[in-house]
Every structure is written in C-alpha cells, then in structure tokens.
Amino acid sequence: MSHDNGSCIQIADAIRAQGIEDLTSELYVRSVFTLLYGWLFGVGLIGNGGVLWAVAHNRRLRSARNIFLLNLIATDLLLVLTAVPVTPWYALTRDWQFGSVMCHIVPLSNSCSCFVTSWSLTAISLDKYLHIIDPTRPPVTKKQALLITILIWVVSTLINVPYLLSFKMVDGTYYVNQGEKPFCGHFCDEANWQSENSRKLYGTMVMLLQFVVPMAIITYCYSKILEKSQQGYDHSKRSVNYILIAMVVTFIGCWLPLTLVNLVKDYKSEPEFLKKQPFLWPLVAHVIAMSLVIWNPLLFFWLTRKQKRTGLSKILNTSEAVASFASRIGSSVRRLSFRQSSNSDKIRKKQSALDSEGSSYTTCSRPLLIRSSLRQTLSDESTKNDL
C-alpha cells in the first residue's frame, strides 16, 4: 500500500477532518510516551530477569510456593518482550509493521498474561487460606504447584483462542467502501468477529473471568486470613499478608483501566473524553497496565525481606538455634581433633553429619522470593500461619 497522499488518506488527516485534536501527534507527547515505555522495558527486563537469574542460581528459591510467584514474573517478561515495545510504536505511527504473526501474538500475550496473573494470585490466596483453616494440611508440593501452573496456562490460552482468532492484519481498504480512497498503512484489528453481539458477549465473559471471579475468591480468602491473623499473629506476620494483598491491589489498579477501555469499546459506549482522544487515553491505560512489570519485582523483594526477617527472628527465639550454634562449635572442635586422632574414618563421618545438621539452619544471603527452607524450624508456629 502506497503512503502517497494522492493514493491514500493519512490517519492523522482523517482524525483532523473529524474535528479531533489528536495530542499523540504532538512531538512532546510522543517523546513522553517513548521515555515511559523505554523505562518500562529496561527496568522490567532487568528486574524480572534478575529474579529468574537468582532462582536459576539458587536451589533454595525453587520451592513449590515460588512456582506460583514465578508465574507472575514469566508473564511480566512476556509483556516486556512483546506488548511494551510493539504497542506504543503501533499507536503512535498508526501503521502495523510487525507482520501477520505478531498481529496474533501481541494481543494474545496481553490478554493471556492478565488471566495467568489473576489466577496465579488466586492460587496463592487459596493455598494460604486452606492452610489457615486446616493447619495439619500438608503443604503444596512442587509437583502439585507445577500441575496447577500448567492448568492455569492451558485454560488461559484456551479462553483467549477466540480473541486470538479475531485479529487480522488488514490494509486501509478494510475501513472504507469499495471505490473510496483507502487509509495509508497496514493495521492489526479485530476483523474476524461474526457479529457485534459475539464480540460483546466475549468481552463480558473476559471481564468476569479476568477480574470478577478471581477477585471475589481472593477477597474472601484474604478476609478470612486477616480475620484469623488477629488471633495470635505478630506484626511481622501481618505485614507479609498485607504485602500479598498489595500485590492483588496493584494488579487490579494496573489492569482495570485498560480492561474498562476495551469493554466500553466493545459496547460502543465510549465516554466523551475517550471519543475526543481516541489514541491518547487507551495508550495511557496501556502504560498503567504495563507498569505491573515493575511493581511485581519490587513487591517480591519487599515481601522476601519481611519473610527473611520473620524467619530469622523465630530462629533466634527457638532452642533449635542453640542446637545449631552448638553443632557448629562442636564441628570446629572436631576439625581440630581430626588432625590428632588416629580414628580418622569415624570422625570424618561424624563431621559430615554435624555439618549437614548445621547447614539446615542457614539462610540464603539474597532471597528474592518466598523461601520454604525454614518450615521445619518454624513448625511450632505452623498452626498459626503459613508464610
């Protein structure tokens, strides 16, 4: 498709012809969005990539609970590599230059990431809630967490199949009647819906499954957890729950504006301010949604700092800490006696046993996710809460 003004109509000209002053055509607005998305890309890539790097190099971070948390990191990286660089380019240039395949991948990554994040947060809240109401219940295993994670991804992908199939790369002739001058460029649009009713029905279903249902479950679970936390929880334990709730609130705050924009567009009920700036406000909503790729790593780090402090304080208040310290002293004494003892084989076996016993009480120097290695040490408190 030629971009010659004589053979096609520029989108910017068509917008001005409708009496709309499009602010996204202004250089300063484009510069602001370029800086914002560039910052989201850089910080999101480093922050989420750093969490994965830490998990890959530290086996103690590969717990069952962290599998759910890593789901959020995985969706963040998916957004950083697809939606963050592509969406602003398309919105500001009004020309899809990424091919037909990316026309399906980018919308799918947006919607699927939202689904996976909401239901991963739901899985975390359910797991904590079930342990609160039944402290004797065995903790979720890595295999169970992995199966639940796979199920979340599969179901989320299947739900988004209609959305995936609805997108199609089209040229400017799609938007005009036959024989009329087309718009310049190529576009990625929802051109394959059978009817407007089917699009509205699907948009409503997405809203329910992305937000209403999971947020109802999460609200119920954490309300019961906080209610239970008033019965014997110390301040540090409550702080951990508050941070987990902050993750949920942040998710809602980030994704809700974009979901509402899409919903009112499906029903063709855009408010006046959205009609006056058809590119600006959707792009603002998208920036807010993508900011989650920065908030998640920050909240994870804050959460694990709280959890680490809690674990250390409990260890220092138990007799097992004394036993651990004594075992380390005994280990050092035996190292000295080992040099003078004739029965080296027996002492070496004892040394190995004591070393392994002492190591079970050590803590990771840089935990970025919730650790579970202190579960046995904190067994006296397990009937009260679950971190």
Order of alpha helices (4+ residues) and beta strands (2+ residues): alpha-alpha-alpha-alpha-alpha-alpha-alpha-beta-beta-alpha-alpha-alpha-alpha-alpha-alpha-alpha-alpha
